[in-house]
Every structure is written in C-alpha cells, then in structure tokens.
Amino acid sequence: MNNLTIAATRPLNIIVLVISLVAGLAVAIWLLPLGLVVYAAAVVLAARDPSLAALAQRPA
C-alpha cells in the first residue's frame, strides 16, 4: 500500500470524512466542500509523515 492509501484509511481521517458528509448533507451544504478540503489536507499531511512512509515500506 502506498502512503496516500494508508493515510486515507487512518481512523481519524475516516471520522473527519464521515462527519463532513453527514454535516454537509444534513446541516448545511457549505459544510460538505469545507469538510472535504479538510479531509484532503489531513490525508496529504499524513502521507508526508516520515513514520507513515516507513510503515508503507515495511512488507505486509
């Protein structure tokens, strides 16, 4: 698995994605793109983490 896949499936990032989807669809539609931007930023920042890169290089 590559860094982006590992970062995208981290529990905290999944929680951010689910909350942004629920809030965007149930509360206010402007929360949906805002939440997706926050999720994308969290994934990119997590993918750049050196410890996550070491985890991605380790054989399964």
N, CA, C and O atoms as a DFTB+ gen file, in Angstrom:
240 C
 N C O
     1  1       0.851      -1.183       0.000
     2  2       0.000       0.000       0.000
     3  2       0.893       1.242       0.000
     4  3       1.966       1.259       0.603
     5  1       0.428       2.259      -0.681
     6  2       1.230       3.473      -0.721
     7  2       0.828       4.425       0.405
     8  3      -0.124       4.172       1.143
     9  1       1.567       5.511       0.518
    10  2       1.347       6.458       1.612
    11  2      -0.053       7.060       1.594
    12  3      -0.677       7.195       2.646
    13  1      -0.556       7.423       0.415
    14  2      -1.882       8.043       0.346
    15  2      -2.982       7.079       0.768
    16  3      -3.938       7.480       1.432
    17  1      -2.854       5.816       0.389
    18  2      -3.866       4.835       0.775
    19  2      -3.868       4.624       2.281
    20  3      -4.928       4.561       2.904
    21  1      -2.692       4.516       2.856
    22  2      -2.600       4.335       4.306
    23  2      -3.132       5.571       5.022
    24  3      -3.877       5.452       5.994
    25  1      -2.752       6.758       4.546
    26  2      -3.198       7.996       5.183
    27  2      -4.705       8.187       5.047
    28  3      -5.353       8.679       5.971
    29  1      -5.266       7.804       3.907
    30  2      -6.704       7.991       3.682
    31  2      -7.543       7.064       4.544
    32  3      -8.707       7.361       4.815
    33  1      -6.974       5.947       4.980
    34  2      -7.746       4.991       5.775
    35  2      -7.396       5.039       7.255
    36  3      -7.769       4.136       8.003
    37  1      -6.688       6.071       7.689
    38  2      -6.431       6.239       9.118
    39  2      -7.760       6.543       9.804
    40  3      -8.599       7.241       9.236
    41  1      -7.964       6.029      11.017
    42  2      -9.264       6.203      11.683
    43  2      -9.696       7.662      11.852
    44  3     -10.862       7.985      11.622
    45  1      -8.788       8.536      12.247
    46  2      -9.171       9.936      12.439
    47  2      -9.575      10.586      11.120
    48  3     -10.505      11.392      11.085
    49  1      -8.891      10.245      10.047
    50  2      -9.248      10.805       8.744
    51  2     -10.598      10.280       8.265
    52  3     -11.367      11.026       7.660
    53  1     -10.892       9.026       8.521
    54  2     -12.207       8.468       8.166
    55  2     -13.308       9.161       8.965
    56  3     -14.379       9.446       8.430
    57  1     -13.046       9.431      10.242
    58  2     -14.039      10.127      11.070
    59  2     -14.306      11.523      10.510
    60  3     -15.458      11.953      10.446
    61  1     -13.257      12.231      10.104
    62  2     -13.424      13.567       9.510
    63  2     -14.265      13.480       8.242
    64  3     -15.143      14.314       8.022
    65  1     -14.006      12.481       7.412
    66  2     -14.766      12.316       6.170
    67  2     -16.239      12.042       6.455
    68  3     -17.109      12.648       5.829
    69  1     -16.529      11.149       7.381
    70  2     -17.918      10.800       7.693
    71  2     -18.652      11.995       8.295
    72  3     -19.792      12.275       7.924
    73  1     -18.010      12.692       9.213
    74  2     -18.653      13.857       9.829
    75  2     -18.907      14.945       8.789
    76  3     -19.950      15.597       8.817
    77  1     -17.966      15.142       7.878
    78  2     -18.185      16.169       6.853
    79  2     -19.314      15.784       5.909
    80  3     -20.081      16.646       5.483
    81  1     -19.426      14.504       5.578
    82  2     -20.534      14.065       4.723
    83  2     -21.878      14.243       5.420
    84  3     -22.826      14.751       4.822
    85  1     -21.961      13.830       6.673
    86  2     -23.223      13.949       7.415
    87  2     -23.588      15.416       7.617
    88  3     -24.731      15.811       7.383
    89  1     -22.627      16.219       8.048
    90  2     -22.911      17.636       8.285
    91  2     -23.246      18.352       6.981
    92  3     -24.126      19.212       6.954
    93  1     -22.557      18.006       5.915
    94  2     -22.811      18.660       4.637
    95  2     -24.159      18.318       4.050
    96  3     -24.788      19.152       3.399
    97  1     -24.608      17.096       4.276
    98  2     -25.892      16.687       3.714
    99  2     -27.069      16.966       4.641
   100  3     -28.198      17.109       4.171
   101  1     -26.830      17.045       5.945
   102  2     -27.939      17.205       6.883
   103  2     -28.047      18.611       7.466
   104  3     -29.155      19.070       7.743
   105  1     -26.947      19.293       7.655
   106  2     -26.982      20.583       8.344
   107  2     -26.943      21.737       7.345
   108  3     -27.920      22.471       7.198
   109  1     -25.827      21.889       6.671
   110  2     -25.665      22.982       5.707
   111  2     -24.783      22.485       4.574
   112  3     -23.742      21.872       4.811
   113  1     -25.196      22.746       3.363
   114  2     -24.493      22.213       2.197
   115  2     -23.079      22.771       2.080
   116  3     -22.217      22.115       1.495
   117  1     -22.813      23.963       2.618
   118  2     -21.474      24.532       2.519
   119  2     -20.477      23.787       3.389
   120  3     -19.270      23.929       3.194
   121  1     -20.951      22.996       4.346
   122  2     -20.043      22.208       5.175
   123  2     -19.439      21.033       4.409
   124  3     -18.374      20.537       4.775
   125  1     -20.110      20.590       3.355
   126  2     -19.612      19.451       2.582
   127  2     -18.283      19.767       1.889
   128  3     -17.316      19.038       2.110
   129  1     -18.183      20.810       1.069
   130  2     -16.874      21.083       0.456
   131  2     -15.810      21.473       1.481
   132  3     -14.635      21.145       1.311
   133  1     -16.210      22.163       2.529
   134  2     -15.255      22.524       3.572
   135  2     -14.694      21.272       4.241
   136  3     -13.487      21.167       4.461
   137  1     -15.565      20.331       4.561
   138  2     -15.117      19.086       5.177
   139  2     -14.250      18.259       4.257
   140  3     -13.292      17.630       4.705
   141  1     -14.576      18.252       2.966
   142  2     -13.760      17.500       2.011
   143  2     -12.375      18.122       1.846
   144  3     -11.392      17.405       1.660
   145  1     -12.293      19.444       1.914
   146  2     -10.991      20.110       1.855
   147  2     -10.170      19.775       3.099
   148  3      -8.967      19.528       3.005
   149  1     -10.814      19.767       4.255
   150  2     -10.117      19.414       5.498
   151  2      -9.646      17.964       5.446
   152  3      -8.529      17.660       5.864
   153  1     -10.488      17.069       4.936
   154  2     -10.104      15.659       4.797
   155  2      -8.916      15.509       3.853
   156  3      -7.972      14.780       4.156
   157  1      -8.955      16.189       2.720
   158  2      -7.850      16.111       1.760
   159  2      -6.559      16.652       2.366
   160  3      -5.489      16.080       2.157
   161  1      -6.651      17.742       3.109
   162  2      -5.461      18.296       3.756
   163  2      -4.908      17.330       4.796
   164  3      -3.693      17.164       4.901
   165  1      -5.783      16.694       5.563
   166  2      -5.332      15.729       6.571
   167  2      -4.657      14.531       5.921
   168  3      -3.657      14.029       6.433
   169  1      -5.191      14.073       4.805
   170  2      -4.598      12.930       4.103
   171  2      -3.232      13.299       3.541
   172  3      -2.279      12.531       3.676
   173  1      -3.126      14.460       2.914
   174  2      -1.843      14.873       2.334
   175  2      -0.797      15.071       3.428
   176  3       0.347      14.641       3.276
   177  1      -1.177      15.714       4.518
   178  2      -0.220      15.921       5.602
   179  2       0.183      14.606       6.253
   180  3       1.346      14.431       6.615
   181  1      -0.749      13.687       6.408
   182  2      -0.415      12.384       6.986
   183  2       0.452      11.573       6.036
   184  3       1.323      10.828       6.488
   185  1       0.237      11.698       4.745
   186  2       1.033      10.947       3.771
   187  2       2.481      11.424       3.750
   188  3       3.375      10.660       3.390
   189  1       2.720      12.658       4.126
   190  2       4.084      13.192       4.158
   191  2       4.819      12.845       5.444
   192  3       6.002      13.159       5.572
   193  1       4.153      12.209       6.396
   194  2       4.752      11.854       7.680
   195  2       5.832      10.785       7.479
   196  3       5.559       9.750       6.872
   197  1       7.049      11.016       7.975
   198  2       8.119      10.034       7.779
   199  2       7.829       8.673       8.417
   200  3       8.220       7.643       7.867
   201  1       7.157       8.651       9.556
   202  2       6.853       7.363      10.187
   203  2       5.834       6.576       9.363
   204  3       5.873       5.346       9.343
   205  1       4.940       7.265       8.698
   206  2       3.988       6.588       7.825
   207  2       4.683       6.058       6.575
   208  3       4.327       4.994       6.067
   209  1       5.665       6.789       6.084
   210  2       6.439       6.314       4.933
   211  2       7.211       5.052       5.292
   212  3       7.333       4.140       4.474
   213  1       7.729       4.999       6.506
   214  2       8.433       3.790       6.946
   215  2       7.466       2.625       7.065
   216  3       7.821       1.488       6.752
   217  1       6.251       2.896       7.513
   218  2       5.233       1.850       7.621
   219  2       4.844       1.335       6.241
   220  3       4.592       0.142       6.076
   221  1       4.794       2.217       5.255
   222  2       4.428       1.807       3.898
   223  2       5.523       0.960       3.254
   224  3       5.228       0.108       2.415
   225  1       6.771       1.180       3.632
   226  2       7.880       0.427       3.054
   227  2       8.025      -0.961       3.661
   228  3       8.649      -1.837       3.064
   229  1       7.454      -1.165       4.841
   230  2       7.572      -2.448       5.528
   231  2       6.734      -3.495       4.809
   232  3       5.598      -3.207       4.430
   233  1       7.260      -4.706       4.609
   234  2       6.456      -5.745       3.936
   235  2       5.277      -6.168       4.795
   236  3       5.344      -6.125       6.023
   237  1       4.210      -6.573       4.150
   238  2       2.974      -6.932       4.859
   239  2       3.072      -8.236       5.581
   240  3       2.110      -8.662       6.219
